[in-house]
Amino acid sequence: MSVNVSAADWSALAPIAVLGCTGLVVLIVDLIARQYVPRYIAIVLSLLGTVVSGALLAQQYGTQYSAFGGGFVVDYASVLFQGIVLLAVLGSAILYGTIGSARHIAGALALMLWSACGAMVMSGAGSLMTIFLGLELLSLALYTLCGMAERAGAREAALKYLILSSTATGFLLYGMALLFGATGSVALSAFSSPALAANPLFWLGVGLFFVGVAFKLSLVPFHTWAPDVYEGAPLPVTAFMSVATKAGVLAVFARFFLWSLPAQHASALLLPLWIVAGISMIVGNVGMLAQTDLKRMLAYSGIAQIGYVLTALAGGSAQGFNAALYYLTAYSFMNLGAFAVASLLSSNREEGAQLANYVGLGYRRPWAAFAMTVFMLAMAGLPPTAGFLGKILILRSSVATGYVWLGALLVVGTAISLYAYGRIIRSMYSREQARRDTRPFAPLAAISAAICAIAVIVLTFYPFTR
């Protein structure tokens, strides 16, 4: 079957193409003028390419069409998910300017840009082949990025991520093969046929597909890799991974599980997914309590936060989907902001990842402590932050769609998390003997933290849900 490719098809991929070409430009400039161009040029080029990609993406807002024979979709959801990925690139590239190694800066930024391209492809994927293409582009670059640090933990994290992620990809591929066998098509639009509801081969494929997706989202019980990989990877990579991966995979989750399955049986057969989301909220928040490393704590926090987002998606309502998008956007700002504050306290040894370094921060660096307080309050879901409004919207959606028990678990998980987040806030304003800062003021990280803190507060009063 031939597919006619038009200018509209290519324009759908324009933001992704610009980001991919930016990675090539960064490498070429570094190769030609390595001895004459400072490392900040690579960061500037990356930020510039990301901004141009964002401008092209903004032009797609409000449009809806399918490109490349339905293989890629441009709509409200794809634009917002891709925007979150670009936000992750901006925040993480700035962190490379603060604590990145000059020797690897160009290669790391290029890999990050290409990994973001994979997440953006997944955001608009309309077929199983597009999903797999985006997933591999996202993952292969991340494997390398996780190991690009001058310490043994980074290599261990990269190897662990490679092995476990490859296993999950195997489940995903096997599920795709069964789905193709049951339908004779790789298009997501072919999976909504009512005749498939009685086909056990189809639902077995759905189950295996979910295993792969659950691993990428670090849902319980497929979450064990996340704390170790987050801790071992370089801080900017952890910041990028914690946001971009979730955005891309959540887009796949919504398109496949909410919009593509037979509607008359999906709600009952997808109940195990929502049970996993509820367990993830509890396990993630309990796991935070014993952590002494910020990156490990935020890994467990991410497990719980994904549970919150899936709670909004349960029921498949438009109200819930908008609440999930809003909360994911707010979470992106909170998470990137927390990593920006960590980079303020870090050298290449990443001292800012140790929670002990936050003792007395309110007296040493009051503005950094204030920003961190905003991010911790937002993650805990307390006012006046977007995290509070986001959880209210999620609770409203879960009650309206009949998933009151998921809303109750969200409340319980939030109550547990108050101790973990409150512990950091209390230590920052403690008068105990604090550890001495190991680095001077870092303006890039400070600006990033300030922008994220403002966004977390402003989003409270100007939610963009439709």
C-alpha positions in Angstrom: 0.0 0.0 0.0 1.4 3.4 -1.0 1.1 6.5 1.1 1.0 9.9 -0.5 3.2 12.3 1.4 2.3 16.0 1.4 3.7 19.2 2.8 1.3 18.9 5.7 2.9 15.6 6.6 6.4 17.0 6.8 5.2 20.1 8.7 3.8 17.7 11.4 7.4 16.6 12.0 9.0 20.0 11.7 9.5 20.6 15.5 11.1 17.1 15.8 13.3 17.6 12.7 14.6 21.0 14.0 15.5 19.4 17.3 17.3 16.5 15.6 19.2 18.8 13.3 20.2 20.9 16.3 21.9 17.9 17.8 24.0 17.5 14.6 24.9 21.2 14.6 26.1 20.9 18.2 28.4 18.0 17.3 29.7 19.6 14.1 30.5 22.9 15.8 32.3 21.0 18.7 34.2 18.9 16.2 35.4 21.8 14.1 36.1 24.5 16.7 36.6 22.4 19.9 39.8 24.4 20.8 38.3 27.8 20.1 34.7 27.6 21.2 33.7 27.5 24.9 31.4 24.8 26.2 28.6 27.4 26.6 28.2 27.7 22.8 26.9 24.1 22.8 24.4 25.0 25.5 23.4 28.2 23.6 22.9 26.2 20.3 20.8 23.6 22.1 18.6 26.2 23.8 18.2 28.1 20.5 17.2 24.9 18.6 14.8 24.0 21.4 13.1 27.4 21.3 12.8 27.3 17.5 11.3 23.8 17.8 8.9 25.2 20.4 7.8 28.0 18.1 7.0 25.6 15.3 5.1 23.4 17.7 3.1 26.4 18.9 1.9 26.9 15.3 0.3 23.4 15.5 -1.8 24.3 18.5 -5.5 24.1 17.7 -5.0 22.0 14.6 -5.9 18.3 14.2 -4.9 16.0 11.4 -3.1 12.7 10.7 0.2 12.6 8.9 2.0 9.8 7.0 -1.2 7.7 6.6 -2.1 7.9 10.2 1.3 7.0 11.5 1.7 10.4 13.3 -1.1 12.5 14.7 -1.2 16.2 15.4 -3.8 17.3 17.9 -4.2 19.0 21.3 -2.7 16.2 23.2 0.4 15.7 21.0 1.2 19.4 21.1 1.1 19.6 24.9 3.0 16.4 25.4 5.7 17.6 23.0 5.8 20.9 24.8 6.5 19.2 28.1 9.4 17.3 26.5 10.8 20.6 25.2 10.5 22.0 28.6 12.6 19.1 30.0 15.3 19.8 27.4 15.4 23.5 28.3 15.7 22.8 32.0 18.3 20.0 31.7 20.5 21.9 29.2 20.7 24.8 31.6 21.8 22.4 34.3 24.6 21.1 32.0 25.9 24.7 32.0 26.1 24.6 35.8 27.7 21.2 36.6 28.3 19.4 33.3 31.7 18.1 32.3 33.2 20.3 29.6 34.8 17.2 28.0 31.4 15.5 27.3 29.1 18.5 27.0 28.5 18.5 23.3 28.0 14.8 23.0 25.7 14.8 26.0 23.5 17.6 24.7 23.3 16.0 21.2 22.2 12.7 22.8 19.7 14.6 25.0 18.2 16.3 21.9 17.9 13.0 20.0 16.3 11.3 23.0 13.8 14.2 23.2 13.0 13.6 19.5 12.1 10.0 20.5 9.7 11.2 23.2 8.1 13.7 20.8 7.6 11.0 18.2 5.9 8.9 20.9 3.7 11.9 21.8 2.0 11.8 18.4 2.3 8.1 17.5 -0.6 6.7 15.6 0.7 3.2 15.0 2.7 0.5 16.8 5.6 1.0 14.5 5.8 4.7 15.3 5.6 3.9 19.0 8.5 1.5 18.8 10.6 3.9 16.7 10.1 6.7 19.2 10.7 4.4 22.2 14.0 3.1 20.8 15.2 6.6 19.9 14.3 7.8 23.4 15.9 4.8 25.2 19.1 4.2 23.2 20.3 7.8 23.8 19.4 7.6 27.5 21.4 4.4 28.0 24.5 6.3 27.0 23.6 9.5 28.8 23.2 7.6 32.1 26.8 6.4 31.8 28.3 9.8 30.9 29.7 10.7 34.4 33.1 10.2 35.9 32.1 7.8 38.6 31.5 4.1 38.9 27.8 4.5 39.8 27.0 6.0 36.5 28.3 3.0 34.6 26.3 0.7 36.9 23.2 2.7 36.4 23.6 2.7 32.6 24.1 -1.1 32.5 21.2 -1.8 34.8 18.9 0.5 32.8 20.0 -1.2 29.6 19.4 -4.7 30.8 16.0 -4.1 32.4 14.8 -1.7 29.7 15.7 -4.2 27.0 13.7 -6.9 28.8 10.7 -4.6 29.0 11.1 -3.8 25.4 10.9 -7.5 24.7 7.5 -7.7 26.4 6.4 -4.6 24.5 7.4 -6.1 21.1 5.8 -9.5 21.9 2.6 -7.6 22.8 2.8 -5.7 19.5 3.2 -9.0 17.6 0.1 -10.4 19.2 -1.9 -7.3 18.5 -0.8 -7.4 14.9 -1.8 -11.1 14.7 -5.2 -10.4 16.2 -6.0 -7.4 14.0 -3.8 -7.6 10.9 -2.9 -4.0 11.4 -0.4 -1.8 13.3 -2.6 1.3 13.3 -4.0 2.2 16.7 -7.3 3.0 15.0 -7.8 -0.6 14.1 -7.9 -1.7 17.8 -11.3 -0.2 18.6 -13.3 -2.8 16.6 -16.1 -4.3 18.9 -15.3 -7.8 17.4 -11.9 -7.8 19.2 -13.5 -7.7 22.6 -14.0 -11.5 22.4 -10.5 -12.3 21.1 -8.2 -13.6 23.9 -5.1 -13.1 21.7 -5.9 -9.4 21.5 -6.2 -9.0 25.2 -3.0 -11.0 25.8 -1.2 -8.6 23.5 -2.7 -5.7 25.5 -1.4 -7.2 28.7 2.1 -7.6 27.4 2.0 -4.1 25.9 1.1 -2.8 29.4 4.1 -4.5 31.0 6.4 -2.6 28.7 4.7 0.7 29.3 4.5 0.1 33.1 8.3 -0.4 33.2 9.0 2.9 31.3 6.6 4.7 33.7 8.3 2.9 36.7 4.9 1.7 38.0 4.9 -0.9 40.8 6.0 -3.7 40.6 8.2 -2.6 37.6 9.7 0.4 39.5 12.8 -1.1 41.1 15.2 0.2 38.5 14.2 3.9 38.9 15.9 4.8 42.3 19.2 3.2 41.3 19.3 4.7 37.8 18.3 8.1 39.0 21.0 8.1 41.7 23.7 6.9 39.3 23.0 9.0 36.3 24.4 12.6 36.0 22.1 15.1 37.6 21.0 16.9 34.4 20.2 13.5 32.8 18.1 12.5 35.8 16.2 15.8 35.5 15.6 15.2 31.8 14.7 11.5 32.2 12.2 12.2 35.1 10.1 14.5 32.8 10.6 13.6 29.1 10.2 9.9 29.5 7.0 10.2 31.5 5.6 12.7 28.9 6.3 10.4 25.9 5.1 7.2 27.5 2.0 8.8 29.0 1.0 10.0 25.6 1.3 6.4 24.3 -0.7 5.2 27.4 -3.5 7.6 26.6 -3.7 6.9 22.9 -3.5 3.1 23.3 -5.4 2.3 26.5 -8.0 5.2 26.6 -8.7 5.9 23.0 -8.0 2.8 21.0 -9.4 -0.2 22.8 -13.0 -1.5 22.4 -15.0 0.9 24.6 -17.7 -1.5 25.7 -15.2 -3.8 27.5 -12.2 -1.6 28.2 -13.4 -0.2 31.5 -13.7 -3.6 33.2 -10.6 -5.2 31.6 -8.4 -2.2 32.4 -9.2 -2.4 36.2 -5.7 -4.0 36.9 -4.1 -0.8 35.4 -5.9 1.4 38.0 -5.0 -1.0 40.8 -1.4 -0.7 39.8 -1.8 3.1 39.8 -3.2 3.0 43.4 -0.4 0.7 44.7 2.2 3.0 43.0 0.9 6.0 44.9 1.3 4.2 48.3 4.6 2.4 47.5 6.2 5.6 46.0 5.4 7.8 49.0 6.4 5.2 51.5 9.7 4.6 49.7 10.6 8.3 50.0 10.6 8.2 53.8 13.9 6.4 54.3 15.9 8.2 51.5 19.0 10.3 52.2 19.7 11.1 48.5 17.6 13.7 46.8 17.7 11.9 43.4 16.5 8.6 45.0 13.8 10.5 46.8 12.6 12.1 43.7 12.6 8.7 41.9 10.2 7.4 44.5 8.2 10.6 44.3 8.0 10.2 40.5 6.5 6.7 41.0 3.8 8.2 43.2 3.2 11.2 40.9 2.6 8.9 38.0 0.0 7.1 40.1 -1.7 10.5 40.6 -1.7 11.1 36.8 -3.2 7.7 36.1 -5.9 8.3 38.7 -7.0 11.3 36.6 -7.0 9.1 33.4 -9.1 6.4 35.1 -12.5 6.5 33.5 -11.3 8.0 30.3 -13.2 11.3 30.6 -12.1 14.5 28.9 -12.2 16.2 32.3 -9.7 13.6 33.7 -7.4 13.9 30.7 -7.2 17.6 31.1 -6.5 17.2 34.8 -3.7 14.7 34.0 -2.1 17.1 31.5 -2.3 20.0 33.9 -0.8 18.0 36.7 2.0 16.6 34.5 2.9 20.1 33.4 3.0 21.3 37.0 5.0 18.3 38.0 7.5 19.1 35.3 8.2 22.5 36.7 8.4 21.2 40.3 10.8 18.5 39.4 13.1 20.5 37.1 13.1 23.3 39.7 14.1 20.9 42.5 17.0 19.6 40.3 18.0 23.2 39.6 18.3 23.9 43.3 20.3 20.7 43.7 22.7 21.9 41.0 23.2 25.2 42.9 24.8 23.2 45.7 26.8 20.9 43.5 30.1 20.6 41.8 30.9 17.8 39.5 30.7 15.5 42.6 26.9 16.4 42.9 27.0 17.3 46.6 23.5 18.8 46.2 22.1 15.3 45.8 22.7 14.6 49.5 19.9 15.8 51.8 22.5 16.5 54.5 23.6 19.5 52.5 20.2 21.2 52.8 20.6 21.6 56.6 20.6 25.4 57.3 20.1 26.3 53.6 17.5 28.9 54.6 20.2 30.9 56.4 23.0 30.4 53.9 21.0 30.8 50.6 17.5 32.0 51.6 16.3 32.4 48.0 17.3 28.9 47.1 15.6 27.5 50.2 12.5 29.5 49.4 12.4 28.0 45.9 12.9 24.5 47.2 10.2 25.0 49.7 7.8 25.9 46.9 8.7 22.8 45.0 8.3 20.5 48.1 4.9 22.1 48.9 3.8 21.6 45.3 4.9 17.9 45.3 3.1 17.4 48.6 0.0 19.0 47.1 -0.3 22.0 49.5 -1.5 25.5 48.6 -0.7 28.0 47.1 0.9 25.8 44.5 -0.2 24.1 41.2 0.3 20.8 42.9 -2.6 21.5 45.2 -4.9 22.6 42.4 -3.8 19.6 40.3 -4.8 17.1 43.0 -8.1 18.8 43.5 -8.8 18.5 39.8 -7.7 14.8 39.9 -10.0 14.1 42.9 -12.9 15.8 41.1 -12.3 13.6 38.0 -11.9 10.4 40.0 -15.2 11.0 41.9 -17.1 11.9 38.8 -16.0 8.8 37.0 -16.8 6.4 39.9 -13.2 5.8 41.0 -13.7 7.1 44.5 -11.3 4.4 45.9 -8.5 5.8 43.7 -9.2 9.3 45.0 -9.0 7.9 48.6 -5.7 6.3 47.9 -4.5 9.6 46.5 -5.4 11.3 49.8 -3.7 8.6 51.8 -0.5 8.8 49.7 -0.5 12.6 50.0 -0.7 12.3 53.8 2.3 9.9 53.8 4.3 12.2 51.6 3.9 15.2 53.9 6.6 13.8 56.2 9.2 13.2 53.5 8.7 16.7 51.9 8.3 18.3 55.3 11.6 16.8 56.5 13.5 18.7 53.8 11.7 22.0 54.5 12.4 21.6 58.3 16.1 20.9 57.7 16.5 23.9 55.5 15.4 26.2 58.2 17.1 24.4 61.0 19.8 26.2 63.0 21.9 23.1 63.4 25.5 23.1 62.2 25.2 23.2 58.4 27.7 21.8 55.9 29.7 24.4 54.0 28.8 25.2 50.4 31.3 23.7 47.9 30.7 26.0 45.0 30.0 29.7 44.2 26.8 31.2 43.0 25.5 29.6 39.7 23.4 32.1 37.8 22.0 29.7 35.2 20.7 27.3 37.8 19.4 30.2 39.9 17.4 31.6 37.0 16.0 28.2 36.2 14.9 27.6 39.8 13.3 31.0 39.9 11.3 30.5 36.7 10.1 27.1 37.8 9.1 28.5 41.2 7.1 31.3 39.6 5.5 28.9 37.2 4.4 26.6 40.0 2.6 29.4 41.7 1.2 31.2 38.6 -0.3 27.9 37.3 -2.4 27.8 40.4 -4.3 30.8 39.4 -4.2 30.3 35.6 -4.9 26.6 34.9 -5.0 25.8 31.2 -7.5 22.9 31.4 -10.2 23.1 28.7 
